[in-house]
Amino acid sequence: MWSLRQQAKDGMGVEQWRAGGASCAERAKRTEASLSKVMYWDCWGPK
């Protein structure tokens, strides 16, 4: 799990978790994409 601060920084994480209509697989796929984006910005993004 990433921290709330990182989730807010990503800006998409909360919306994805609120998308209750999406299937588990779809949610997992989006969460994975969001996670990799967060990790990318943590490493390479502006501090």
Buried (B, 14 or more C-beta within 10 A) or exposed (E): EBEEEBBEBBEBBEEBBEEEEBEEEEBEEBBEEBBEBBEEBEEEEEE
